[in-house]
Amino acid sequence: MKPRHKRAILIGIGLLLLAGAAMLILNALNSNIALYITPTDVVQGKAPRNQVFRIGGMVKEDSLKRDGLVVHFVMTDLVNDVPVTYQGILPDLFKPGKGAVIQGKLGAGGDFVASEVLAKHDENYMPPEAQAALDQSKKSESAAKP
């Protein structure tokens, strides 16, 4: 076999190994990605089924109900509301009327089953996506009023 053929085979094997490694990395990243969805997107049916995603917005006032370690509350973007169920201990900063980001999946009944609750840590901080959704909701709400 000529040296040129050996070199071509080695390059081909190297490219196959590189492609295999890239596929494994992309597969691992894809399974760990959580999309960001607003409550309006969930109500409109744009939320993925059987896939983990995040909802951001405000915890609706007077919606927090506790049943042992199971907590029920409503996330809102001031236009639409999504009921959320979470089993576990909530962060200390989690309060009605404050911003939060909730990670989980849509349940069979259309409510959101949370696996992780992230409360905003500062009075002035809100995730950029949640802030944009709230601003857009306020604009559409003010445009709808005569």
C-alpha positions in Angstrom: 0.0 0.0 0.0 1.3 3.4 -0.9 2.0 6.0 1.7 -0.6 8.2 0.1 -3.3 5.6 0.7 -2.3 5.0 4.3 -2.5 8.8 4.9 -6.0 8.9 3.4 -7.2 6.0 5.5 -5.8 7.7 8.7 -7.4 11.0 7.8 -10.7 9.2 7.1 -10.6 7.4 10.5 -9.8 10.7 12.2 -12.7 12.4 10.6 -15.1 9.6 11.6 -13.9 9.7 15.2 -14.3 13.5 15.2 -17.8 13.3 13.8 -18.7 10.6 16.4 -17.4 12.8 19.3 -19.4 15.8 17.9 -22.6 13.8 17.7 -22.2 12.6 21.3 -21.5 16.2 22.6 -24.5 17.6 20.7 -26.8 14.9 21.9 -25.8 15.5 25.5 -26.3 19.3 25.1 -29.7 18.8 23.5 -31.0 16.7 26.3 -29.9 19.3 28.9 -31.4 22.3 27.1 -34.5 23.9 28.7 -36.4 26.2 26.4 -37.9 29.4 27.8 -41.6 29.9 27.3 -44.0 32.6 28.5 -47.4 31.8 30.1 -49.0 33.2 26.9 -47.1 30.8 24.8 -48.2 27.9 27.0 -51.9 29.0 26.8 -51.6 29.3 23.0 -50.3 25.7 22.7 -46.7 26.6 21.7 -45.2 24.8 24.6 -43.4 21.5 23.9 -45.1 18.3 25.1 -43.1 15.8 27.1 -40.1 18.0 27.1 -38.6 20.1 30.0 -38.9 23.9 29.5 -39.0 27.0 31.6 -41.8 29.4 32.3 -40.9 32.9 33.5 -43.1 35.7 34.8 -44.8 36.8 38.0 -46.3 34.6 40.8 -50.0 35.7 40.8 -51.1 37.4 44.0 -53.3 35.2 46.3 -52.6 32.1 44.2 -50.2 30.3 46.6 -51.7 27.3 48.3 -49.7 24.7 50.3 -50.7 21.1 50.9 -47.8 19.7 52.9 -44.8 19.7 50.6 -47.0 20.1 47.5 -47.4 23.8 46.5 -49.9 25.1 44.0 -49.6 28.6 42.5 -50.2 30.5 39.3 -47.6 32.0 37.0 -48.6 35.0 34.9 -47.2 37.4 32.4 -50.1 39.8 33.1 -52.0 38.5 30.1 -52.4 34.8 30.6 -52.1 32.5 33.6 -50.6 29.0 34.0 -51.4 26.8 37.1 -48.2 25.3 38.5 -47.7 22.4 40.9 -44.4 21.9 42.7 -43.4 19.3 45.3 -40.6 20.5 47.5 -39.3 23.4 49.5 -39.6 26.8 47.8 -36.7 29.3 47.9 -36.9 31.9 50.7 -37.4 34.8 48.2 -40.3 33.1 46.5 -43.4 35.2 47.1 -46.7 36.1 45.4 -46.3 39.3 43.2 -42.6 38.6 42.6 -40.8 37.3 39.6 -39.8 33.7 39.2 -38.6 31.1 36.7 -40.0 27.7 36.9 -38.6 24.6 35.2 -40.6 21.4 34.5 -43.1 19.8 32.1 -46.7 20.2 31.2 -48.9 17.7 33.0 -51.8 15.7 31.6 -54.4 18.1 32.9 -52.8 21.1 31.3 -51.1 22.4 34.4 -47.4 22.8 34.7 -45.5 20.3 36.9 -42.4 22.0 38.2 -39.2 20.3 39.0 -37.2 23.4 39.9 -38.3 26.8 41.2 -35.9 29.8 40.9 -36.9 33.0 42.6 -35.4 36.3 41.6 -32.7 37.4 44.1 -32.9 41.1 43.9 -35.8 43.5 43.8 -34.6 45.0 40.6 -33.5 41.9 38.8 -35.6 39.8 36.4 -34.5 37.4 33.7 -34.3 39.3 30.4 -36.7 36.9 28.7 -39.3 37.4 31.6 -38.8 41.2 31.5 -39.4 41.2 27.7 -42.5 39.1 28.1 -43.9 41.4 30.8 -43.1 44.5 28.7 -44.8 43.0 25.7 -47.9 42.0 27.7 -48.2 45.6 29.1 -47.9 47.0 25.6 -50.6 44.7 24.2 -52.8 45.3 27.3 -52.5 49.1 26.9 -53.1 48.9 23.1 -56.3 46.9 23.7 -57.8 49.5 26.0 -59.5 52.4 24.3 
